[in-house]
Amino acid sequence: MKRTIGLLLLVLMLAIASSVSAEVIKIGVFEPMTGPNAAGGEMTVEGIELALELKGEVLGNKVEIIVVDNKSDKVEAANAVSRLIEKDKVVAIIGSYGSSLSMAAGDIVNKAQVPTVGCSPTNPLVTLNNPYYFRVCFIDPFQGTVMANYAVNELGAKTAAVIQDVTQDYSVGLSKYFVDAFRELTGDQGSIVEMSSYNTGDQDFTAQLTNVKNKNPDIVFAPGNYGESALLIRQARELGIDVPFLGGDTWEAPEFLSIGGVAVEGAVFSTHFTAEAPVTEESEIFLAAYREKFGREANAFAALGYDAYMLILDVIEKAGSADSQAIRDGLAETTGFVGATGVITLDVNGDAVKSAVINQVDDGKFIYLTTVEPF
Amino acid sequence: MREKSKTHVTLIILALTILGLFLANRFLDAYQVRIINLSGIYVTLGLSMNLINGMTGMFSLGHAGFMAIGAYTVGILTMPVSMKEMNFFMQPIVPFLAQVEWGFLPALFAAGLIAAFFGVLIGAPVLRLTDDYLAIATLGFAEIIRVVFTNTQSLTNGALGLKGIPNYTNTWWSWGVALITIWFISFLMKGTYGKAFLAIREDEVAARAMGISLFKHKVMSFAFGCFFAGVAGGLMAALLGTIDPNMFRITLTFNILLIVVLGGLGKIGGTVISAVIVTVMMEALRFLDESIDLGFVQLKGIPGMRMVVFSIILIFAVIVREKGLLKRAKGRELTYVKN
């Protein structure tokens, strides 16, 4: 027993000793590496690690990223961020996949005055009233509006049905803004003919879909997790609903295609990024590097992680200082930063104003339809 | 004489705790203070669950639900009016709560009372069940609470959660509540109610034959447990500053159950120690997730490694404890409070 403890202590000391080295700029990353959101966290970290490989130095100093797992848990997320700030003394933080996890960090980074850049939390509350939280993705209101525009202008829809996953904040947020925008665009308060909800994990959507079928809408807007959404569309097709289905960025997953099969053909969704139509020169660099390192096509989450890291480094370079306060001020003034996911300008809340991509499922693949510029 | 020396020990421990907290606030950084806060909250949670599960012998798995009630009560009651407007941007908050802004103490009390109220409400019909059936019923209740909170957009802000709850929780609050819980449960267990709880745990039929009202005592124990669960939930909300329904999943209940089982069912001291150990260990083991540089060999960090190691330690702890501390003669279990 004594020996084991001794050995453990030795390992611990070595670990501590190895982490102490001079002239390193430390950037903390807190992402769900385990738990229900692990897939998203892992993709994001891949992007960040890739960015580190491409650009591992700034102002002549080495950059180190410290990744801590937040276990897809709010309490752990708060602990992880606190640890990054107090123990690792990071100058800036990247994270996290999942808006609720990001919100748990909000108070801590605000109090400690450490600037934090979120990669994919799309809930408007994340950056609201928090001068130290920024993000490189657009927020739900924008995405919802984009899809409403697409439905009305491109598809010529007059009526729509909305089916939301009531347990997912992004689904609820997207639906709300879709509904608002759709009503405004059609000029008809009654244009949303049906609004129903389900819970994450549901398998049977017959009740909701039967209601939708009776109302006979022009399109159905159904943002939600890829699994539930694919099942939902399949069941809709079986019930004979043959109108277009529209959704959000979460649909961009291979499982959406494999679960949905033929049924999801023609489904349209908005997302942050597409490998098919590189938006900037930076996208091409990123895509090529990603392909080389991982041997497959990059996804939006990796691209957003990459952008978050590159944005922080860009700010450090411009400010000529890796001081937390300087980084915060630099981030707040970001305009026209060229990232892999598009040209990023941060607004007063610290939210990215940038273009959205609309993809469609065609022949078992995601194909690029169009890019929508912010208004 | 023995009673007197016991009081002395209690006073010394209390003084040391206060001194420890004072020093912690003075010299430790925000991260370490956060862990101390969490430990205090988990002590309260562990004890409240132990009262129900360990001391009264009811297998309840509804703790996360009662915590959720407490957390939302504190969140909604203490949140500044302007913050409420920001949070409820999808649907305005119900008018009677819009202008409410309470202090932390009354909000914590309200959290406990509302949780206890729901405890009685659900307990009255459900506590007639025993063992697994009770577990399933309470588990179901916790899930119902979560689903209700997800759907009441104008009351709880639904899936979006609440943000900007004032960070009232500090070490004095978290450990103050923990100490009160320790004191209260010790006090309760020393008296006739405590004896009745233990009698019910040991043998319901015998307890009834002795004239103990099963229903009354079970509901009472359950309500007290729920009260403290609600208060701890409130402390958690004020510590994090943000809550959402998905926080209160069944895994949270299992975390607390783990603390209870590790500390020993029905043991106050054991629960306190295990709550602190479990909370500190989860953070202390984080180095296992990181890359380790041993000089001659570089090991790449595997996320989740700490959970594996933690689980192994747990398995060993339970095996060792099974042989040692938990092994009590059947008859001696009643002498849980040594007089």
Interface residues (C-beta under 8 A of the other chain):
Chain A: V11 L12 L14 A15 I16 S18 S19 M33 T34 A38 I66 V67 V68 D69 K71 D73 K74 V75 E76 A78 N79 S82 R83 I85 E86 K87 S100 M103 A104 G106 D107 I108 K111 A112 N123 P124 L125 L128 N129 V166 T167 Q168 D169 S171 V172 G173 K176 S197 N199
Chain B: D29 A30 Y31 Q32 R34 I35 L38 M83 M86 N87 F89 M90 V147 T150 N151 Q153 G158 A159 L160 G161 K163 G164 N167 M236 L239 L240 G241 T242 I243 D244 P245 N246 M247 T251 M282 E283 R286 F287 D289 E290 I292 D293 L294 G295 G301 P303 G304 M307
